[in-house]
Amino acid sequence: ILDELVHDTAQEVGMCVLNEIADPAGQESHLSAIEAAASEINNGGFERQIEYLLQAGVAKLAIEEAIRTGRSDQL
């Protein structure tokens, strides 16, 4: 249920660094690393997802809404 929210959050967190990378290959490498990290978090299970989202600053209410509705696109 939280997979998409984890990926969206990881991308948001990583964007500030991405904008500082001038080399397209470096940008692609950075994006790949973000996706790999998000996948690892998702593979860690529900508790790991919650822990990551809270540490990344996602509001508890937003997480609860994503769980309740199964959607993260409204956050």
Predicted model as a PDB file, atoms N, CA, C, CB and O in Angstrom, pLDDT in the B-factor column:
MODEL        1                                                                  
ATOM      1  N   ILE A   1       0.826  -1.191   0.000  1.00 82.00           N  
ATOM      2  CA  ILE A   1       0.000   0.000   0.000  1.00 82.00           C  
ATOM      3  C   ILE A   1       0.870   1.254   0.000  1.00 82.00           C  
ATOM      4  CB  ILE A   1      -0.940  -0.002   1.208  1.00 82.00           C  
ATOM      5  O   ILE A   1       0.522   2.240  -0.650  1.00 82.00           O  
ATOM      6  N   LEU A   2       1.969   1.238   0.699  1.00 94.00           N  
ATOM      7  CA  LEU A   2       2.799   2.431   0.824  1.00 94.00           C  
ATOM      8  C   LEU A   2       3.943   2.494  -0.183  1.00 94.00           C  
ATOM      9  CB  LEU A   2       3.357   2.505   2.205  1.00 94.00           C  
ATOM     10  O   LEU A   2       4.733   3.437  -0.151  1.00 94.00           O  
ATOM     11  N   ASP A   3       4.047   1.522  -1.065  1.00 94.00           N  
ATOM     12  CA  ASP A   3       5.164   1.478  -2.012  1.00 94.00           C  
ATOM     13  C   ASP A   3       5.280   2.764  -2.824  1.00 94.00           C  
ATOM     14  CB  ASP A   3       5.005   0.293  -2.949  1.00 94.00           C  
ATOM     15  O   ASP A   3       6.365   3.332  -2.944  1.00 94.00           O  
ATOM     16  N   GLU A   4       4.177   3.213  -3.373  1.00 93.00           N  
ATOM     17  CA  GLU A   4       4.201   4.408  -4.212  1.00 93.00           C  
ATOM     18  C   GLU A   4       4.589   5.644  -3.398  1.00 93.00           C  
ATOM     19  CB  GLU A   4       2.833   4.620  -4.875  1.00 93.00           C  
ATOM     20  O   GLU A   4       5.363   6.480  -3.865  1.00 93.00           O  
ATOM     21  N   LEU A   5       4.058   5.756  -2.193  1.00 95.00           N  
ATOM     22  CA  LEU A   5       4.386   6.899  -1.343  1.00 95.00           C  
ATOM     23  C   LEU A   5       5.869   6.900  -0.997  1.00 95.00           C  
ATOM     24  CB  LEU A   5       3.540   6.879  -0.061  1.00 95.00           C  
ATOM     25  O   LEU A   5       6.490   7.962  -0.963  1.00 95.00           O  
ATOM     26  N   VAL A   6       6.443   5.739  -0.740  1.00 96.00           N  
ATOM     27  CA  VAL A   6       7.877   5.647  -0.451  1.00 96.00           C  
ATOM     28  C   VAL A   6       8.671   6.112  -1.665  1.00 96.00           C  
ATOM     29  CB  VAL A   6       8.275   4.195  -0.061  1.00 96.00           C  
ATOM     30  O   VAL A   6       9.605   6.901  -1.524  1.00 96.00           O  
ATOM     31  N   HIS A   7       8.315   5.638  -2.850  1.00 94.00           N  
ATOM     32  CA  HIS A   7       9.034   6.049  -4.062  1.00 94.00           C  
ATOM     33  C   HIS A   7       8.887   7.552  -4.307  1.00 94.00           C  
ATOM     34  CB  HIS A   7       8.520   5.264  -5.284  1.00 94.00           C  
ATOM     35  O   HIS A   7       9.869   8.225  -4.620  1.00 94.00           O  
ATOM     36  N   ASP A   8       7.689   8.074  -4.169  1.00 94.00           N  
ATOM     37  CA  ASP A   8       7.467   9.512  -4.370  1.00 94.00           C  
ATOM     38  C   ASP A   8       8.276  10.337  -3.374  1.00 94.00           C  
ATOM     39  CB  ASP A   8       5.972   9.849  -4.236  1.00 94.00           C  
ATOM     40  O   ASP A   8       8.870  11.352  -3.737  1.00 94.00           O  
ATOM     41  N   THR A   9       8.295   9.898  -2.128  1.00 95.00           N  
ATOM     42  CA  THR A   9       9.032  10.615  -1.091  1.00 95.00           C  
ATOM     43  C   THR A   9      10.526  10.560  -1.357  1.00 95.00           C  
ATOM     44  CB  THR A   9       8.719  10.036   0.289  1.00 95.00           C  
ATOM     45  O   THR A   9      11.216  11.570  -1.216  1.00 95.00           O  
ATOM     46  N   ALA A  10      11.033   9.403  -1.736  1.00 95.00           N  
ATOM     47  CA  ALA A  10      12.463   9.268  -2.032  1.00 95.00           C  
ATOM     48  C   ALA A  10      12.866  10.179  -3.190  1.00 95.00           C  
ATOM     49  CB  ALA A  10      12.809   7.804  -2.365  1.00 95.00           C  
ATOM     50  O   ALA A  10      13.941  10.778  -3.167  1.00 95.00           O  
ATOM     51  N   GLN A  11      12.012  10.281  -4.190  1.00 91.00           N  
ATOM     52  CA  GLN A  11      12.306  11.164  -5.320  1.00 91.00           C  
ATOM     53  C   GLN A  11      12.321  12.624  -4.876  1.00 91.00           C  
ATOM     54  CB  GLN A  11      11.276  10.962  -6.446  1.00 91.00           C  
ATOM     55  O   GLN A  11      13.200  13.384  -5.281  1.00 91.00           O  
ATOM     56  N   GLU A  12      11.362  13.020  -4.053  1.00 91.00           N  
ATOM     57  CA  GLU A  12      11.326  14.400  -3.562  1.00 91.00           C  
ATOM     58  C   GLU A  12      12.572  14.728  -2.744  1.00 91.00           C  
ATOM     59  CB  GLU A  12      10.067  14.632  -2.717  1.00 91.00           C  
ATOM     60  O   GLU A  12      13.164  15.796  -2.895  1.00 91.00           O  
ATOM     61  N   VAL A  13      12.956  13.805  -1.885  1.00 90.00           N  
ATOM     62  CA  VAL A  13      14.128  14.016  -1.038  1.00 90.00           C  
ATOM     63  C   VAL A  13      15.386  14.118  -1.899  1.00 90.00           C  
ATOM     64  CB  VAL A  13      14.269  12.873  -0.006  1.00 90.00           C  
ATOM     65  O   VAL A  13      16.267  14.930  -1.615  1.00 90.00           O  
ATOM     66  N   GLY A  14      15.474  13.308  -2.937  1.00 87.00           N  
ATOM     67  CA  GLY A  14      16.669  13.279  -3.783  1.00 87.00           C  
ATOM     68  C   GLY A  14      16.753  14.372  -4.825  1.00 87.00           C  
ATOM     69  O   GLY A  14      17.813  14.560  -5.423  1.00 87.00           O  
ATOM     70  N   MET A  15      15.680  15.096  -5.065  1.00 84.00           N  
ATOM     71  CA  MET A  15      15.680  16.113  -6.115  1.00 84.00           C  
ATOM     72  C   MET A  15      16.638  17.262  -5.836  1.00 84.00           C  
ATOM     73  CB  MET A  15      14.294  16.656  -6.295  1.00 84.00           C  
ATOM     74  O   MET A  15      17.230  17.796  -6.773  1.00 84.00           O  
ATOM     75  N   CYS A  16      16.808  17.655  -4.594  1.00 82.00           N  
ATOM     76  CA  CYS A  16      17.714  18.768  -4.302  1.00 82.00           C  
ATOM     77  C   CYS A  16      19.142  18.423  -4.722  1.00 82.00           C  
ATOM     78  CB  CYS A  16      17.669  19.122  -2.802  1.00 82.00           C  
ATOM     79  O   CYS A  16      19.875  19.295  -5.187  1.00 82.00           O  
ATOM     80  N   VAL A  17      19.538  17.178  -4.564  1.00 85.00           N  
ATOM     81  CA  VAL A  17      20.872  16.748  -4.981  1.00 85.00           C  
ATOM     82  C   VAL A  17      20.927  16.635  -6.502  1.00 85.00           C  
ATOM     83  CB  VAL A  17      21.246  15.396  -4.322  1.00 85.00           C  
ATOM     84  O   VAL A  17      21.923  17.018  -7.116  1.00 85.00           O  
ATOM     85  N   LEU A  18      19.877  16.117  -7.106  1.00 80.00           N  
ATOM     86  CA  LEU A  18      19.850  15.929  -8.550  1.00 80.00           C  
ATOM     87  C   LEU A  18      20.081  17.241  -9.277  1.00 80.00           C  
ATOM     88  CB  LEU A  18      18.525  15.320  -8.981  1.00 80.00           C  
ATOM     89  O   LEU A  18      20.801  17.276 -10.276  1.00 80.00           O  
ATOM     90  N   ASN A  19      19.490  18.308  -8.798  1.00 80.00           N  
ATOM     91  CA  ASN A  19      19.628  19.608  -9.440  1.00 80.00           C  
ATOM     92  C   ASN A  19      21.049  20.153  -9.384  1.00 80.00           C  
ATOM     93  CB  ASN A  19      18.693  20.587  -8.802  1.00 80.00           C  
ATOM     94  O   ASN A  19      21.387  21.069 -10.134  1.00 80.00           O  
ATOM     95  N   GLU A  20      21.875  19.609  -8.516  1.00 88.00           N  
ATOM     96  CA  GLU A  20      23.259  20.050  -8.393  1.00 88.00           C  
ATOM     97  C   GLU A  20      24.211  19.230  -9.258  1.00 88.00           C  
ATOM     98  CB  GLU A  20      23.694  19.979  -6.950  1.00 88.00           C  
ATOM     99  O   GLU A  20      25.395  19.558  -9.343  1.00 88.00           O  
ATOM    100  N   ILE A  21      23.725  18.178  -9.896  1.00 89.00           N  
ATOM    101  CA  ILE A  21      24.560  17.318 -10.727  1.00 89.00           C  
ATOM    102  C   ILE A  21      24.431  17.779 -12.175  1.00 89.00           C  
ATOM    103  CB  ILE A  21      24.154  15.813 -10.576  1.00 89.00           C  
ATOM    104  O   ILE A  21      23.346  17.728 -12.754  1.00 89.00           O  
ATOM    105  N   ALA A  22      25.540  18.229 -12.757  1.00 87.00           N  
ATOM    106  CA  ALA A  22      25.509  18.761 -14.128  1.00 87.00           C  
ATOM    107  C   ALA A  22      25.571  17.660 -15.176  1.00 87.00           C  
ATOM    108  CB  ALA A  22      26.663  19.727 -14.340  1.00 87.00           C  
ATOM    109  O   ALA A  22      24.963  17.785 -16.239  1.00 87.00           O  
ATOM    110  N   ASP A  23      26.275  16.614 -14.900  1.00 90.00           N  
ATOM    111  CA  ASP A  23      26.499  15.535 -15.861  1.00 90.00           C  
ATOM    112  C   ASP A  23      25.256  14.656 -15.996  1.00 90.00           C  
ATOM    113  CB  ASP A  23      27.705  14.684 -15.439  1.00 90.00           C  
ATOM    114  O   ASP A  23      24.773  14.129 -14.994  1.00 90.00           O  
ATOM    115  N   PRO A  24      24.727  14.485 -17.216  1.00 90.00           N  
ATOM    116  CA  PRO A  24      23.540  13.628 -17.405  1.00 90.00           C  
ATOM    117  C   PRO A  24      23.739  12.192 -16.907  1.00 90.00           C  
ATOM    118  CB  PRO A  24      23.165  13.594 -18.874  1.00 90.00           C  
ATOM    119  O   PRO A  24      22.817  11.595 -16.354  1.00 90.00           O  
ATOM    120  N   ALA A  25      24.920  11.649 -17.100  1.00 92.00           N  
ATOM    121  CA  ALA A  25      25.184  10.289 -16.615  1.00 92.00           C  
ATOM    122  C   ALA A  25      25.157  10.254 -15.091  1.00 92.00           C  
ATOM    123  CB  ALA A  25      26.547   9.779 -17.137  1.00 92.00           C  
ATOM    124  O   ALA A  25      24.686   9.285 -14.495  1.00 92.00           O  
ATOM    125  N   GLY A  26      25.656  11.300 -14.471  1.00 91.00           N  
ATOM    126  CA  GLY A  26      25.618  11.388 -13.019  1.00 91.00           C  
ATOM    127  C   GLY A  26      24.194  11.522 -12.504  1.00 91.00           C  
ATOM    128  O   GLY A  26      23.841  10.960 -11.468  1.00 91.00           O  
ATOM    129  N   GLN A  27      23.377  12.276 -13.244  1.00 90.00           N  
ATOM    130  CA  GLN A  27      21.968  12.409 -12.873  1.00 90.00           C  
ATOM    131  C   GLN A  27      21.265  11.065 -12.970  1.00 90.00           C  
ATOM    132  CB  GLN A  27      21.265  13.443 -13.767  1.00 90.00           C  
ATOM    133  O   GLN A  27      20.496  10.693 -12.083  1.00 90.00           O  
ATOM    134  N   GLU A  28      21.529  10.340 -14.045  1.00 92.00           N  
ATOM    135  CA  GLU A  28      20.902   9.021 -14.225  1.00 92.00           C  
ATOM    136  C   GLU A  28      21.325   8.063 -13.117  1.00 92.00           C  
ATOM    137  CB  GLU A  28      21.269   8.429 -15.602  1.00 92.00           C  
ATOM    138  O   GLU A  28      20.514   7.294 -12.601  1.00 92.00           O  
ATOM    139  N   SER A  29      22.591   8.120 -12.762  1.00 94.00           N  
ATOM    140  CA  SER A  29      23.100   7.276 -11.681  1.00 94.00           C  
ATOM    141  C   SER A  29      22.422   7.627 -10.354  1.00 94.00           C  
ATOM    142  CB  SER A  29      24.629   7.428 -11.555  1.00 94.00           C  
ATOM    143  O   SER A  29      22.069   6.744  -9.573  1.00 94.00           O  
ATOM    144  N   HIS A  30      22.249   8.917 -10.115  1.00 92.00           N  
ATOM    145  CA  HIS A  30      21.595   9.369  -8.883  1.00 92.00           C  
ATOM    146  C   HIS A  30      20.138   8.887  -8.838  1.00 92.00           C  
ATOM    147  CB  HIS A  30      21.654  10.917  -8.775  1.00 92.00           C  
ATOM    148  O   HIS A  30      19.673   8.396  -7.809  1.00 92.00           O  
ATOM    149  N   LEU A  31      19.426   9.030  -9.958  1.00 92.00           N  
ATOM    150  CA  LEU A  31      18.029   8.563 -10.013  1.00 92.00           C  
ATOM    151  C   LEU A  31      17.942   7.060  -9.771  1.00 92.00           C  
ATOM    152  CB  LEU A  31      17.397   8.911 -11.374  1.00 92.00           C  
ATOM    153  O   LEU A  31      17.042   6.585  -9.078  1.00 92.00           O  
ATOM    154  N   SER A  32      18.878   6.322 -10.344  1.00 94.00           N  
ATOM    155  CA  SER A  32      18.895   4.869 -10.135  1.00 94.00           C  
ATOM    156  C   SER A  32      19.121   4.526  -8.665  1.00 94.00           C  
ATOM    157  CB  SER A  32      19.984   4.217 -10.999  1.00 94.00           C  
ATOM    158  O   SER A  32      18.514   3.598  -8.130  1.00 94.00           O  
ATOM    159  N   ALA A  33      19.998   5.281  -8.028  1.00 94.00           N  
ATOM    160  CA  ALA A  33      20.277   5.044  -6.607  1.00 94.00           C  
ATOM    161  C   ALA A  33      19.051   5.354  -5.753  1.00 94.00           C  
ATOM    162  CB  ALA A  33      21.473   5.895  -6.142  1.00 94.00           C  
ATOM    163  O   ALA A  33      18.775   4.647  -4.783  1.00 94.00           O  
ATOM    164  N   ILE A  34      18.314   6.409  -6.109  1.00 94.00           N  
ATOM    165  CA  ILE A  34      17.088   6.750  -5.384  1.00 94.00           C  
ATOM    166  C   ILE A  34      16.071   5.623  -5.514  1.00 94.00           C  
ATOM    167  CB  ILE A  34      16.491   8.075  -5.909  1.00 94.00           C  
ATOM    168  O   ILE A  34      15.469   5.211  -4.522  1.00 94.00           O  
ATOM    169  N   GLU A  35      15.877   5.126  -6.725  1.00 95.00           N  
ATOM    170  CA  GLU A  35      14.920   4.045  -6.953  1.00 95.00           C  
ATOM    171  C   GLU A  35      15.335   2.773  -6.223  1.00 95.00           C  
ATOM    172  CB  GLU A  35      14.779   3.766  -8.448  1.00 95.00           C  
ATOM    173  O   GLU A  35      14.491   2.071  -5.667  1.00 95.00           O  
ATOM    174  N   ALA A  36      16.624   2.477  -6.224  1.00 96.00           N  
ATOM    175  CA  ALA A  36      17.112   1.285  -5.519  1.00 96.00           C  
ATOM    176  C   ALA A  36      16.887   1.407  -4.014  1.00 96.00           C  
ATOM    177  CB  ALA A  36      18.606   1.061  -5.810  1.00 96.00           C  
ATOM    178  O   ALA A  36      16.487   0.443  -3.361  1.00 96.00           O  
ATOM    179  N   ALA A  37      17.146   2.595  -3.469  1.00 95.00           N  
ATOM    180  CA  ALA A  37      16.938   2.808  -2.036  1.00 95.00           C  
ATOM    181  C   ALA A  37      15.466   2.671  -1.679  1.00 95.00           C  
ATOM    182  CB  ALA A  37      17.458   4.189  -1.616  1.00 95.00           C  
ATOM    183  O   ALA A  37      15.127   2.060  -0.666  1.00 95.00           O  
ATOM    184  N   ALA A  38      14.584   3.240  -2.508  1.00 96.00           N  
ATOM    185  CA  ALA A  38      13.143   3.140  -2.245  1.00 96.00           C  
ATOM    186  C   ALA A  38      12.685   1.690  -2.312  1.00 96.00           C  
ATOM    187  CB  ALA A  38      12.347   3.994  -3.250  1.00 96.00           C  
ATOM    188  O   ALA A  38      11.868   1.260  -1.497  1.00 96.00           O  
ATOM    189  N   SER A  39      13.197   0.942  -3.264  1.00 97.00           N  
ATOM    190  CA  SER A  39      12.831  -0.475  -3.372  1.00 97.00           C  
ATOM    191  C   SER A  39      13.296  -1.260  -2.150  1.00 97.00           C  
ATOM    192  CB  SER A  39      13.432  -1.087  -4.645  1.00 97.00           C  
ATOM    193  O   SER A  39      12.585  -2.134  -1.654  1.00 97.00           O  
ATOM    194  N   GLU A  40      14.495  -0.938  -1.671  1.00 97.00           N  
ATOM    195  CA  GLU A  40      15.011  -1.616  -0.479  1.00 97.00           C  
ATOM    196  C   GLU A  40      14.134  -1.314   0.738  1.00 97.00           C  
ATOM    197  CB  GLU A  40      16.468  -1.189  -0.205  1.00 97.00           C  
ATOM    198  O   GLU A  40      13.857  -2.197   1.550  1.00 97.00           O  
ATOM    199  N   ILE A  41      13.705  -0.070   0.853  1.00 97.00           N  
ATOM    200  CA  ILE A  41      12.815   0.302   1.959  1.00 97.00           C  
ATOM    201  C   ILE A  41      11.507  -0.466   1.846  1.00 97.00           C  
ATOM    202  CB  ILE A  41      12.546   1.831   1.967  1.00 97.00           C  
ATOM    203  O   ILE A  41      11.025  -1.022   2.832  1.00 97.00           O  
ATOM    204  N   ASN A  42      10.932  -0.500   0.652  1.00 97.00           N  
ATOM    205  CA  ASN A  42       9.672  -1.226   0.464  1.00 97.00           C  
ATOM    206  C   ASN A  42       9.826  -2.711   0.748  1.00 97.00           C  
ATOM    207  CB  ASN A  42       9.156  -1.027  -0.952  1.00 97.00           C  
ATOM    208  O   ASN A  42       8.919  -3.335   1.299  1.00 97.00           O  
ATOM    209  N   ASN A  43      10.961  -3.281   0.379  1.00 97.00           N  
ATOM    210  CA  ASN A  43      11.202  -4.703   0.638  1.00 97.00           C  
ATOM    211  C   ASN A  43      11.414  -4.985   2.121  1.00 97.00           C  
ATOM    212  CB  ASN A  43      12.412  -5.183  -0.153  1.00 97.00           C  
ATOM    213  O   ASN A  43      11.349  -6.134   2.558  1.00 97.00           O  
ATOM    214  N   GLY A  44      11.668  -3.924   2.894  1.00 97.00           N  
ATOM    215  CA  GLY A  44      11.874  -4.084   4.337  1.00 97.00           C  
ATOM    216  C   GLY A  44      10.583  -4.258   5.118  1.00 97.00           C  
ATOM    217  O   GLY A  44      10.611  -4.523   6.320  1.00 97.00           O  
ATOM    218  N   GLY A  45       9.454  -4.110   4.441  1.00 96.00           N  
ATOM    219  CA  GLY A  45       8.176  -4.333   5.093  1.00 96.00           C  
ATOM    220  C   GLY A  45       7.500  -3.062   5.574  1.00 96.00           C  
ATOM    221  O   GLY A  45       8.050  -1.964   5.497  1.00 96.00           O  
ATOM    222  N   PHE A  46       6.300  -3.252   6.066  1.00 95.00           N  
ATOM    223  CA  PHE A  46       5.428  -2.155   6.466  1.00 95.00           C  
ATOM    224  C   PHE A  46       6.068  -1.261   7.525  1.00 95.00           C  
ATOM    225  CB  PHE A  46       4.118  -2.703   6.985  1.00 95.00           C  
ATOM    226  O   PHE A  46       6.021  -0.037   7.406  1.00 95.00           O  
ATOM    227  N   GLU A  47       6.659  -1.852   8.549  1.00 96.00           N  
ATOM    228  CA  GLU A  47       7.267  -1.052   9.620  1.00 96.00           C  
ATOM    229  C   GLU A  47       8.409  -0.205   9.097  1.00 96.00           C  
ATOM    230  CB  GLU A  47       7.767  -1.955  10.743  1.00 96.00           C  
ATOM    231  O   GLU A  47       8.565   0.948   9.500  1.00 96.00           O  
ATOM    232  N   ARG A  48       9.210  -0.766   8.204  1.00 97.00           N  
ATOM    233  CA  ARG A  48      10.332  -0.009   7.615  1.00 97.00           C  
ATOM    234  C   ARG A  48       9.804   1.142   6.766  1.00 97.00           C  
ATOM    235  CB  ARG A  48      11.234  -0.938   6.754  1.00 97.00           C  
ATOM    236  O   ARG A  48      10.390   2.224   6.763  1.00 97.00           O  
ATOM    237  N   GLN A  49       8.715   0.926   6.053  1.00 97.00           N  
ATOM    238  CA  GLN A  49       8.114   1.987   5.251  1.00 97.00           C  
ATOM    239  C   GLN A  49       7.657   3.144   6.151  1.00 97.00           C  
ATOM    240  CB  GLN A  49       6.923   1.435   4.431  1.00 97.00           C  
ATOM    241  O   GLN A  49       7.954   4.308   5.881  1.00 97.00           O  
ATOM    242  N   ILE A  50       6.943   2.808   7.204  1.00 97.00           N  
ATOM    243  CA  ILE A  50       6.447   3.820   8.135  1.00 97.00           C  
ATOM    244  C   ILE A  50       7.615   4.597   8.737  1.00 97.00           C  
ATOM    245  CB  ILE A  50       5.600   3.166   9.253  1.00 97.00           C  
ATOM    246  O   ILE A  50       7.586   5.826   8.795  1.00 97.00           O  
ATOM    247  N   GLU A  51       8.627   3.886   9.176  1.00 97.00           N  
ATOM    248  CA  GLU A  51       9.805   4.512   9.775  1.00 97.00           C  
ATOM    249  C   GLU A  51      10.445   5.494   8.787  1.00 97.00           C  
ATOM    250  CB  GLU A  51      10.831   3.435  10.210  1.00 97.00           C  
ATOM    251  O   GLU A  51      10.749   6.631   9.149  1.00 97.00           O  
ATOM    252  N   TYR A  52      10.647   5.059   7.551  1.00 97.00           N  
ATOM    253  CA  TYR A  52      11.261   5.932   6.549  1.00 97.00           C  
ATOM    254  C   TYR A  52      10.409   7.170   6.288  1.00 97.00           C  
ATOM    255  CB  TYR A  52      11.481   5.168   5.245  1.00 97.00           C  
ATOM    256  O   TYR A  52      10.921   8.289   6.273  1.00 97.00           O  
ATOM    257  N   LEU A  53       9.127   6.972   6.086  1.00 97.00           N  
ATOM    258  CA  LEU A  53       8.243   8.092   5.768  1.00 97.00           C  
ATOM    259  C   LEU A  53       8.228   9.129   6.878  1.00 97.00           C  
ATOM    260  CB  LEU A  53       6.833   7.592   5.512  1.00 97.00           C  
ATOM    261  O   LEU A  53       8.273  10.329   6.611  1.00 97.00           O  
ATOM    262  N   LEU A  54       8.165   8.671   8.117  1.00 97.00           N  
ATOM    263  CA  LEU A  54       8.182   9.605   9.245  1.00 97.00           C  
ATOM    264  C   LEU A  54       9.520  10.341   9.324  1.00 97.00           C  
ATOM    265  CB  LEU A  54       7.910   8.859  10.563  1.00 97.00           C  
ATOM    266  O   LEU A  54       9.548  11.549   9.560  1.00 97.00           O  
ATOM    267  N   GLN A  55      10.618   9.628   9.129  1.00 97.00           N  
ATOM    268  CA  GLN A  55      11.937  10.258   9.156  1.00 97.00           C  
ATOM    269  C   GLN A  55      12.101  11.261   8.020  1.00 97.00           C  
ATOM    270  CB  GLN A  55      13.031   9.198   9.076  1.00 97.00           C  
ATOM    271  O   GLN A  55      12.807  12.259   8.169  1.00 97.00           O  
ATOM    272  N   ALA A  56      11.454  11.002   6.885  1.00 96.00           N  
ATOM    273  CA  ALA A  56      11.542  11.900   5.730  1.00 96.00           C  
ATOM    274  C   ALA A  56      10.634  13.112   5.880  1.00 96.00           C  
ATOM    275  CB  ALA A  56      11.190  11.151   4.454  1.00 96.00           C  
ATOM    276  O   ALA A  56      10.663  14.014   5.043  1.00 96.00           O  
ATOM    277  N   GLY A  57       9.831  13.142   6.933  1.00 96.00           N  
ATOM    278  CA  GLY A  57       8.990  14.294   7.191  1.00 96.00           C  
ATOM    279  C   GLY A  57       7.576  14.208   6.653  1.00 96.00           C  
ATOM    280  O   GLY A  57       6.860  15.209   6.634  1.00 96.00           O  
ATOM    281  N   VAL A  58       7.163  13.025   6.215  1.00 96.00           N  
ATOM    282  CA  VAL A  58       5.780  12.861   5.759  1.00 96.00           C  
ATOM    283  C   VAL A  58       4.870  12.881   6.988  1.00 96.00           C  
ATOM    284  CB  VAL A  58       5.598  11.525   4.938  1.00 96.00           C  
ATOM    285  O   VAL A  58       5.117  12.185   7.972  1.00 96.00           O  
ATOM    286  N   ALA A  59       3.841  13.673   6.911  1.00 96.00           N  
ATOM    287  CA  ALA A  59       2.926  13.820   8.039  1.00 96.00           C  
ATOM    288  C   ALA A  59       2.223  12.492   8.349  1.00 96.00           C  
ATOM    289  CB  ALA A  59       1.886  14.919   7.744  1.00 96.00           C  
ATOM    290  O   ALA A  59       1.854  11.739   7.447  1.00 96.00           O  
ATOM    291  N   LYS A  60       2.053  12.236   9.621  1.00 96.00           N  
ATOM    292  CA  LYS A  60       1.377  11.015  10.058  1.00 96.00           C  
ATOM    293  C   LYS A  60      -0.011  10.909   9.432  1.00 96.00           C  
ATOM    294  CB  LYS A  60       1.271  10.979  11.592  1.00 96.00           C  
ATOM    295  O   LYS A  60      -0.421   9.821   9.028  1.00 96.00           O  
ATOM    296  N   LEU A  61      -0.730  12.010   9.348  1.00 95.00           N  
ATOM    297  CA  LEU A  61      -2.071  11.990   8.742  1.00 95.00           C  
ATOM    298  C   LEU A  61      -2.019  11.610   7.269  1.00 95.00           C  
ATOM    299  CB  LEU A  61      -2.744  13.354   8.897  1.00 95.00           C  
ATOM    300  O   LEU A  61      -2.913  10.920   6.779  1.00 95.00           O  
ATOM    301  N   ALA A  62      -0.987  12.049   6.557  1.00 93.00           N  
ATOM    302  CA  ALA A  62      -0.837  11.704   5.144  1.00 93.00           C  
ATOM    303  C   ALA A  62      -0.569  10.207   4.980  1.00 93.00           C  
ATOM    304  CB  ALA A  62       0.301  12.524   4.507  1.00 93.00           C  
ATOM    305  O   ALA A  62      -1.079   9.574   4.055  1.00 93.00           O  
ATOM    306  N   ILE A  63       0.229   9.657   5.876  1.00 95.00           N  
ATOM    307  CA  ILE A  63       0.510   8.218   5.844  1.00 95.00           C  
ATOM    308  C   ILE A  63      -0.768   7.436   6.133  1.00 95.00           C  
ATOM    309  CB  ILE A  63       1.617   7.848   6.868  1.00 95.00           C  
ATOM    310  O   ILE A  63      -1.077   6.462   5.447  1.00 95.00           O  
ATOM    311  N   GLU A  64      -1.501   7.867   7.143  1.00 94.00           N  
ATOM    312  CA  GLU A  64      -2.761   7.195   7.486  1.00 94.00           C  
ATOM    313  C   GLU A  64      -3.743   7.249   6.312  1.00 94.00           C  
ATOM    314  CB  GLU A  64      -3.395   7.841   8.740  1.00 94.00           C  
ATOM    315  O   GLU A  64      -4.433   6.270   6.032  1.00 94.00           O  
ATOM    316  N   GLU A  65      -3.802   8.387   5.633  1.00 92.00           N  
ATOM    317  CA  GLU A  65      -4.698   8.527   4.485  1.00 92.00           C  
ATOM    318  C   GLU A  65      -4.289   7.590   3.357  1.00 92.00           C  
ATOM    319  CB  GLU A  65      -4.708   9.975   3.988  1.00 92.00           C  
ATOM    320  O   GLU A  65      -5.144   6.981   2.713  1.00 92.00           O  
ATOM    321  N   ALA A  66      -3.000   7.473   3.118  1.00 92.00           N  
ATOM    322  CA  ALA A  66      -2.513   6.565   2.074  1.00 92.00           C  
ATOM    323  C   ALA A  66      -2.864   5.118   2.411  1.00 92.00           C  
ATOM    324  CB  ALA A  66      -0.988   6.714   1.895  1.00 92.00           C  
ATOM    325  O   ALA A  66      -3.224   4.341   1.526  1.00 92.00           O  
ATOM    326  N   ILE A  67      -2.759   4.763   3.670  1.00 92.00           N  
ATOM    327  CA  ILE A  67      -3.118   3.404   4.096  1.00 92.00           C  
ATOM    328  C   ILE A  67      -4.617   3.185   3.954  1.00 92.00           C  
ATOM    329  CB  ILE A  67      -2.679   3.152   5.557  1.00 92.00           C  
ATOM    330  O   ILE A  67      -5.052   2.146   3.457  1.00 92.00           O  
ATOM    331  N   ARG A  68      -5.392   4.145   4.380  1.00 91.00           N  
ATOM    332  CA  ARG A  68      -6.848   4.027   4.356  1.00 91.00           C  
ATOM    333  C   ARG A  68      -7.387   3.939   2.922  1.00 91.00           C  
ATOM    334  CB  ARG A  68      -7.482   5.216   5.081  1.00 91.00           C  
ATOM    335  O   ARG A  68      -8.271   3.132   2.636  1.00 91.00           O  
ATOM    336  N   THR A  69      -6.854   4.768   2.033  1.00 89.00           N  
ATOM    337  CA  THR A  69      -7.392   4.831   0.674  1.00 89.00           C  
ATOM    338  C   THR A  69      -6.627   3.968  -0.321  1.00 89.00           C  
ATOM    339  CB  THR A  69      -7.393   6.252   0.198  1.00 89.00           C  
ATOM    340  O   THR A  69      -7.130   3.650  -1.399  1.00 89.00           O  
ATOM    341  N   GLY A  70      -5.409   3.595   0.049  1.00 81.00           N  
ATOM    342  CA  GLY A  70      -4.570   2.848  -0.890  1.00 81.00           C  
ATOM    343  C   GLY A  70      -3.997   3.726  -1.984  1.00 81.00           C  
ATOM    344  O   GLY A  70      -3.490   3.227  -2.989  1.00 81.00           O  
ATOM    345  N   ARG A  71      -4.079   5.053  -1.788  1.00 68.00           N  
ATOM    346  CA  ARG A  71      -3.600   6.000  -2.797  1.00 68.00           C  
ATOM    347  C   ARG A  71      -2.696   7.029  -2.133  1.00 68.00           C  
ATOM    348  CB  ARG A  71      -4.789   6.699  -3.517  1.00 68.00           C  
ATOM    349  O   ARG A  71      -2.938   7.457  -1.004  1.00 68.00           O  
ATOM    350  N   SER A  72      -1.644   7.419  -2.858  1.00 63.00           N  
ATOM    351  CA  SER A  72      -0.753   8.458  -2.335  1.00 63.00           C  
ATOM    352  C   SER A  72      -0.759   9.690  -3.221  1.00 63.00           C  
ATOM    353  CB  SER A  72       0.669   7.923  -2.203  1.00 63.00           C  
ATOM    354  O   SER A  72      -0.066  10.661  -2.917  1.00 63.00           O  
ATOM    355  N   ASP A  73      -1.520   9.681  -4.308  1.00 60.00           N  
ATOM    356  CA  ASP A  73      -1.488  10.786  -5.264  1.00 60.00           C  
ATOM    357  C   ASP A  73      -2.187  12.038  -4.762  1.00 60.00           C  
ATOM    358  CB  ASP A  73      -2.113  10.356  -6.551  1.00 60.00           C  
ATOM    359  O   ASP A  73      -2.060  13.093  -5.384  1.00 60.00           O  
ATOM    360  N   GLN A  74      -2.905  11.959  -3.684  1.00 48.00           N  
ATOM    361  CA  GLN A  74      -3.613  13.112  -3.159  1.00 48.00           C  
ATOM    362  C   GLN A  74      -2.809  13.799  -2.036  1.00 48.00           C  
ATOM    363  CB  GLN A  74      -4.996  12.687  -2.644  1.00 48.00           C  
ATOM    364  O   GLN A  74      -3.283  14.761  -1.431  1.00 48.00           O  
ATOM    365  N   LEU A  75      -1.623  13.313  -1.770  1.00 49.00           N  
ATOM    366  CA  LEU A  75      -0.844  13.835  -0.650  1.00 49.00           C  
ATOM    367  C   LEU A  75      -0.008  15.018  -1.059  1.00 49.00           C  
ATOM    368  CB  LEU A  75       0.044  12.761  -0.076  1.00 49.00           C  
ATOM    369  O   LEU A  75       0.711  15.581  -0.234  1.00 49.00           O  
TER     370      LEU A  75                                                      
ENDMDL                                                                          
END                                                                             
